[in-house]
Each structure stands twice: as C-alpha cells, then as structure tokens.
C-alpha cells in the first residue's frame, strides 16, 4: 500500500510541477514588462480620448490633462485653447507652477500660436515646451504646454509631439461628431418641413366636418392629430424604434382614412420580433405620406400595404401603393434602382425630396448597403423597400450608442 501511495504522490507532484511551469510560462508570455507598459499606455490614451472627444473646453481639458501628463512623462502640463486662454493645468497646485514658469508658459504658448513647437528654459531651470494642436489641414485647435525639470532630449520632444498629434486627432473627431450631429438635426428639420401643409390643412378641415355631425369622432381625431404632431416635432434623438414609427404612421393614416373614408385601404403586416429594431427618426413618415399624396390622392383612393419582416440579421420594411406610380427616370441619374449612390431623385423634384432625405440618413447610419430601393412605373404604383440592420453598434433609440 505504501508503494502505491508513493507512486500516487509522485504523480501528483509531477502534475503540480507541470501546471506551475505552464502558469509561469503563460505569465511570462502575456505579461512581460513591455506588454504591461504598452497596455498601460493604451489604457491611459483611451481615458484621455474619452474627454477630448467632447471637444476642447475647460471641463474636457481638466479631465484629459492628468492622462496627457502621464503620457508625456513630464512634471506638469497645461492645455490652452486656440486663442491662448488657459483651460487646465496638471497638477493644479504643485510647486512646479511658480510665477515665472507660468509667465514663461504663457509667453511660449503665444509664440507657438504660429504653428511651431517652442522650447524655453525658465530662470528656475524648468523647461517649458509648447506644442500646437494642429489639424491635418494645419488649423490651430489649441496648445499643449508641458513643464519638465529634466533636460528635454529628442525622446521627450518626440513624445510630446506624438501626444499632441494624438490629442489633435481626438479633437478633430469630436468636431466631426458635432458636425454629423448638426447635419442629422438639419435633416430631421428638413423632414419636418416636408410634412405637407396640405395634410395639416385637410386634417383640420376633416376634423371640422365632424364637429357638428359626430362630436365624439371629432374629439378622437383631435387627439390623434395632437399625438401625431407631438411625435413629429418632438425634441428627441436621431433614432427611434420601429414600433414608435409605426404608431405614428397609424395616427397619420387614421386622419387620412377619416378624409378618404372606405376609398383608402391600408394593410399592415409586421413581424413582432422586429418591433424593437432601431430606425432613423421619421424614416417611415415620408414613405407613407408620399404613397398617399402622390400615389392615391390623384385618383381619389386606393390601397397601401406596409410590411416589416425579419430577414436574418436585417429587418426589411416595404411600403407599397397601387397609385399612379412615377417615371423611373425621375428617380435616378444613372443605372440601378436604388436612390442615393445608384440613383438620386432629380434635383428640385419636391415630390421625392423626402425619399432622398431618408435614403441619405440610412446610408450615413448603416452604410451604403442600407439605402432605399424604389420599384415603380407610370400607372403601376410604387414600392419602396427599406432595409435596416437589427443591431448596429453606435446606434440606439434616442441617440447615443449601443455599448
């Protein structure tokens, strides 16, 4: 028995030794000092980027300064805007910030506004380095000023320059994000302006016609009209859910059915699993209103079919009418059936400006694979197909981003 026990113990010791060797080898492979330093630098850079992507102001500068200082490896750091105004310094109350160093930093920054790095040694042997934050086009965004008590050799100067370029890149991305947000807001405003004044006029006239003959119906329509306008003109993000869009479409069609009566037939087929899909705000409204205004109104009525179906990783939405249709040549400038890159509406064609707007917003949000496709011919009705991804990083209802 003792011999067997000895064999078992020996086997356990061998397995333990091998496991320990594997652990030591694994740690040696994935956690070398160089790799830890690289990981720490990347993590610090990401923390600085998080602040700088908000643009350059006092709040973002104060948040980014500690991380930028760590990246430069200097004793102190200060951030100035493009006009030379001090936004933040780190550390705030350290002895490095003597009056002469502060004065030298301010003077060096003013000299660096011209777009070149400036290096100045103060009377207390503290060296001030001011590195402009420049865009690729050479525009000045701000100035990164560092203070060091060591001799600034080529390595330090190079590090300061790289950190400044990194910070400027993040600020450029922040401006790009802001420009995109302004464009998105402008496009939503343009869509709101596209909501037909004739529809509003006709809806109010329809409601007025029920005031005496059917007051209860008039009250219901007033509530539908109020909810429709409240949603369409809400101060919200650039995205919403398909369920919200369909709910607003139902309000719109309720008002139009009150006007057209039984001559307007609407069929709706929606797969429940796509109701939570995120779509651009007011993406469906122009499609349905276009079907009513330019497909059915000219012939006194007709039918509209709205289908939303699940197609794997995508949701496909179609809006089809049996109205008067349109000339395909008016929808494209070149071969292909898609709007946008493959076939934009003719300039000045107000009947289809809303389609162009939606097509552009789909492509901007999801890529060129997700523009509108229009199938139509004169006298053959119109079918508009919208494809959106069921999930997309960076897009969520109300604006903002998925994780």
Secondary structure, DSSP 8 states (H G I E B T S, - for coil): -HHHHHHHHHHHHHHHHHHHHHHHHHHHHH--HHHHHHHHHHHHHHHHHHHHTT-SSHHHHHHHHHHHHHHHT-SEEEEEETT--EEEEESTT-TT--HHHHHHHHHHHHHHTTSS-EEEE-TTS-EEEEEEEE-TT--EEEEEEEEESS---HHHHHHHHHHHHHHHHHHHHHHHHHHHHHHHHHHHHHHHHHS-HHHHHHHHHHHHHHHHH-HHHHHHHHHHHHHHHHHHT----SEEEHHHHHHHHHHHHHHHHHHHGGGEEEEEEE-GGGTT-EEETTTTHHHHHHIIIIIIGGGT-EEEEEEEEEETTEEEEEEEE-S----GGGT-SSSSSBSTTS----TT-GGGHHHHHHHHHHHHHH-GGG--EEEE-TTS-EEEEEEEES--TT--TTSS---
